[in-house]
Amino acid sequence: MQLNEKTMVADTLTGINGELVRFGEMIAQTENKDLKQTLKQFRNACEQSQEELYQIAREKSYYVPAAKATQAEIDHVKDLFSSKTL
């Protein structure tokens, strides 16, 4: 099976997104300030890579984002988070 560019980009984005989740978990769990700072730097570099690859995917139409939320949808989510009925 031969992988095409679109598949490779999608797989790479999936991997980067997983790394971002793991960095977030590690940052929250460490008490060592130096390690926490290093992990944040790694996470920031990972986020930059993700953003660059995302832009390439958008330019090549490999990724089409969902429609933008309406103002009513935004207001509804804001209400959920500002009320105690979450």
C-alpha positions in Angstrom: 0.0 0.0 0.0 1.4 3.4 -1.0 0.6 6.4 1.2 -0.4 9.6 -0.5 0.5 13.0 0.8 -3.0 13.7 2.1 -2.9 10.6 4.3 0.6 11.3 5.6 -0.5 14.9 6.5 -3.6 13.6 8.3 -1.6 10.9 10.2 1.0 13.4 11.2 -1.6 15.9 12.5 -3.2 13.1 14.5 0.1 12.2 16.0 0.9 15.8 16.9 -2.5 16.3 18.5 -1.9 13.2 20.6 1.4 14.6 21.7 -0.2 17.9 22.7 -2.6 16.0 24.9 0.2 14.1 26.6 2.2 17.2 27.1 -0.8 18.8 28.8 -1.2 15.8 31.1 2.5 15.8 32.0 2.6 19.5 32.7 -0.3 19.3 35.0 1.2 16.3 36.9 4.7 17.5 37.5 5.8 19.5 40.6 9.3 20.1 39.3 9.3 23.7 38.0 12.3 23.2 35.6 10.7 20.1 34.1 7.3 21.9 33.9 9.0 24.8 32.0 10.8 22.4 29.6 7.6 20.5 28.9 5.8 23.8 28.2 8.6 24.7 25.7 8.2 21.3 24.0 4.4 21.8 23.9 4.8 25.3 22.4 7.1 23.9 19.7 4.6 21.1 19.0 1.8 23.6 18.8 3.8 25.6 16.2 4.4 22.5 14.1 0.7 21.6 14.3 -0.3 25.1 13.2 2.1 25.0 10.3 1.0 21.6 9.1 -2.7 22.6 9.6 -2.1 25.6 7.3 -0.6 23.4 4.6 -3.5 21.0 4.9 -6.0 23.9 4.5 -4.1 25.3 1.5 -4.1 22.0 -0.3 -7.8 21.3 0.7 -6.8 18.2 2.7 -8.7 19.6 5.6 -11.9 21.6 5.5 -12.9 23.0 8.9 -16.4 22.8 10.2 -18.7 25.8 9.6 -18.3 28.6 12.1 -20.5 28.7 15.1 -23.4 31.1 15.0 -23.7 33.8 17.6 -26.6 31.9 19.2 -24.4 28.8 19.6 -21.6 30.8 21.1 -24.0 32.5 23.5 -25.4 29.1 24.5 -22.0 27.7 25.4 -21.1 30.8 27.3 -24.3 30.5 29.3 -23.5 26.9 30.1 -20.1 27.8 31.5 -21.4 30.8 33.4 -24.3 29.0 35.0 -24.2 26.1 37.5 -26.1 23.8 35.3 -23.1 22.3 33.5 
